[in-house]
């Protein structure tokens, strides 16, 4: 009996040791691995709210349900140059500052109308700023992620493989041109 209890305890300890590395993730870091960006959890949540403002939930899924903010982060991390990544992070940090200047609140507590107004204000800026560059990148990647998502490609689009359906009753017009 003691041997069985010892083996059982050994398996429990081994299982705990195997699970331990997954529990030791740094608190406050982004939920996905990023090689070139340094994004914390608060910035990730802010980005999720911004992408939800760009593509809100209607009769179709919104940005949050499709995790498009993670797509945006991964695309910026992997596909953009250092200057774009720096502008992206600086612009993301400036969003809350602009929200406090215009509405005296953080972006995450603004109403949907105020969020839209703030993003339109950023987009309409005449000079090239980090906020505007951030918004352009985020909007482009959010729309790209939505259009390429499994939800859109399988549920919204009805794609038929080429050559498509066979219709034996289709009327064929005779051509008067003769091939030589």
C-alpha positions as CSV (number, residue, x, y, z in Angstrom):
1,X,0.0,0.0,0.0
2,X,2.8,2.5,0.8
3,X,4.4,1.8,-2.6
4,X,1.1,2.6,-4.4
5,X,0.7,5.8,-2.4
6,X,4.3,6.8,-3.2
7,X,3.8,6.2,-7.0
8,X,0.5,8.2,-6.9
9,X,2.2,11.1,-5.1
10,X,5.1,10.9,-7.6
11,X,2.7,11.2,-10.5
12,X,0.9,14.2,-8.9
13,X,4.2,16.0,-8.3
14,X,5.4,15.3,-11.9
15,X,2.1,16.6,-13.3
16,X,2.4,19.8,-11.2
17,X,6.0,20.3,-12.4
18,X,4.8,19.8,-16.0
19,X,2.1,22.4,-15.6
20,X,4.2,25.0,-13.6
21,X,5.9,26.7,-16.6
22,X,2.6,27.6,-18.2
23,X,1.5,29.3,-15.0
24,X,4.5,31.4,-14.7
25,X,3.7,33.8,-17.5
26,X,4.6,37.4,-16.8
27,X,1.7,39.4,-15.5
28,X,0.9,42.4,-17.6
29,X,2.4,41.1,-20.8
30,X,0.5,40.7,-24.1
31,X,-1.4,37.4,-24.4
32,X,0.5,36.4,-27.6
33,X,4.2,36.1,-28.2
34,X,5.6,39.2,-29.9
35,X,9.2,39.3,-31.1
36,X,9.5,43.0,-32.0
37,X,6.8,44.8,-30.1
38,X,6.7,45.5,-26.4
39,X,3.0,45.6,-25.6
40,X,1.5,45.2,-22.1
41,X,-2.0,43.8,-21.2
42,X,-3.5,47.3,-20.8
43,X,-2.3,48.4,-24.3
44,X,-3.7,45.1,-25.7
45,X,-7.1,45.8,-24.1
46,X,-7.1,49.3,-25.5
47,X,-6.3,48.0,-28.9
48,X,-9.2,45.5,-28.6
49,X,-11.6,48.5,-27.9
50,X,-10.2,50.5,-30.8
51,X,-10.6,47.6,-33.2
52,X,-14.1,47.0,-31.9
53,X,-14.9,50.7,-32.6
54,X,-13.6,50.2,-36.2
55,X,-15.6,47.0,-36.7
56,X,-18.4,46.8,-34.1
57,X,-20.7,43.9,-33.5
58,X,-23.8,44.1,-35.6
59,X,-25.7,41.2,-37.1
60,X,-22.2,39.8,-37.9
61,X,-19.4,39.2,-35.4
62,X,-17.4,42.1,-34.2
63,X,-13.7,42.6,-33.8
64,X,-13.6,41.2,-30.2
65,X,-15.4,38.0,-31.1
66,X,-12.9,37.4,-33.9
67,X,-9.8,38.5,-31.8
68,X,-8.8,40.9,-34.5
69,X,-6.7,42.9,-32.1
70,X,-4.4,39.9,-31.8
71,X,-4.2,39.7,-35.6
72,X,-3.3,43.4,-35.8
73,X,-0.5,42.9,-33.2
74,X,0.9,39.9,-34.9
75,X,0.8,41.5,-38.4
76,X,2.5,44.7,-37.1
77,X,5.1,42.6,-35.2
78,X,5.9,40.4,-38.2
79,X,5.2,42.5,-41.3
80,X,6.0,46.1,-40.6
81,X,9.4,47.9,-40.4
82,X,10.8,49.4,-37.2
83,X,9.6,52.9,-38.0
84,X,6.0,51.6,-38.4
85,X,6.2,49.6,-35.2
86,X,7.5,52.6,-33.3
87,X,4.8,54.8,-34.6
88,X,2.2,52.1,-33.8
89,X,3.3,51.9,-30.1
90,X,3.6,55.7,-29.7
91,X,0.2,56.2,-31.4
92,X,-1.4,53.6,-29.2
93,X,0.0,55.3,-26.1
94,X,-1.3,58.7,-27.3
95,X,-4.9,57.5,-27.8
96,X,-5.8,57.7,-24.1
97,X,-4.0,61.1,-23.8
98,X,-6.1,62.4,-26.7
99,X,-9.3,60.9,-25.2
100,X,-8.6,62.7,-21.9
101,X,-7.9,66.0,-23.7
102,X,-11.1,65.9,-25.7
103,X,-13.5,64.1,-23.4
104,X,-11.8,64.0,-19.9
105,X,-12.0,60.2,-19.9
106,X,-10.0,57.2,-20.9
107,X,-10.8,55.7,-24.3
108,X,-12.2,52.5,-22.8
109,X,-14.9,54.4,-20.8
110,X,-16.0,56.6,-23.7
111,X,-19.4,56.0,-25.3
112,X,-19.4,54.5,-28.8
113,X,-20.2,57.9,-30.3
114,X,-17.3,59.6,-28.5
115,X,-14.9,56.8,-29.6
116,X,-16.0,57.2,-33.2
117,X,-15.6,61.0,-33.0
118,X,-12.1,60.6,-31.5
119,X,-11.0,58.1,-34.3
120,X,-12.5,60.4,-37.0
121,X,-10.6,63.3,-35.5
122,X,-7.3,61.3,-35.6
123,X,-8.0,60.2,-39.2
124,X,-8.8,63.7,-40.4
125,X,-5.5,65.2,-39.0
126,X,-3.7,67.1,-41.8
127,X,-0.2,66.5,-40.6
128,X,1.3,63.0,-40.3
129,X,1.4,62.1,-36.6
130,X,2.0,58.8,-34.8
131,X,-1.6,58.6,-33.8
132,X,-2.7,58.9,-37.5
133,X,-0.1,56.3,-38.6
134,X,-1.3,54.0,-35.8
135,X,-4.9,54.5,-36.8
136,X,-4.1,53.8,-40.5
137,X,-2.2,50.6,-39.7
138,X,-4.9,49.4,-37.2
139,X,-7.8,50.1,-39.6
140,X,-6.1,48.4,-42.5
141,X,-5.1,45.3,-40.5
142,X,-8.5,45.0,-38.8
143,X,-10.3,45.0,-42.1
144,X,-7.8,42.6,-43.5
145,X,-8.2,40.3,-40.6
146,X,-12.0,40.4,-40.8
147,X,-12.1,39.7,-44.5
148,X,-9.7,36.8,-44.2
149,X,-11.2,35.3,-41.0
150,X,-12.7,31.8,-41.0
151,X,-16.0,33.3,-40.1
152,X,-16.2,35.5,-43.2
153,X,-14.7,32.9,-45.6
154,X,-16.9,30.1,-44.5
155,X,-20.1,31.6,-43.0
156,X,-20.7,34.8,-44.9
157,X,-19.3,34.0,-48.3
158,X,-20.8,31.1,-50.3
159,X,-17.8,30.0,-52.3
160,X,-18.2,27.4,-55.0
161,X,-15.2,25.6,-56.4
162,X,-14.5,26.1,-60.1
163,X,-16.1,25.0,-62.5
164,X,-19.1,25.4,-60.3
165,X,-22.5,23.7,-60.5
166,X,-23.5,21.8,-63.6
167,X,-26.8,23.1,-65.1
168,X,-28.0,20.8,-67.8
169,X,-30.9,23.1,-68.7
170,X,-28.8,26.2,-69.5
171,X,-29.7,27.6,-72.9
172,X,-26.7,27.9,-75.2
173,X,-26.7,30.5,-77.9
174,X,-25.5,29.3,-81.3
175,X,-22.7,31.3,-82.8
176,X,-22.8,32.3,-86.4
177,X,-19.0,32.6,-86.5
178,X,-17.3,29.6,-87.9
179,X,-13.9,28.6,-86.6
180,X,-11.4,28.1,-89.3
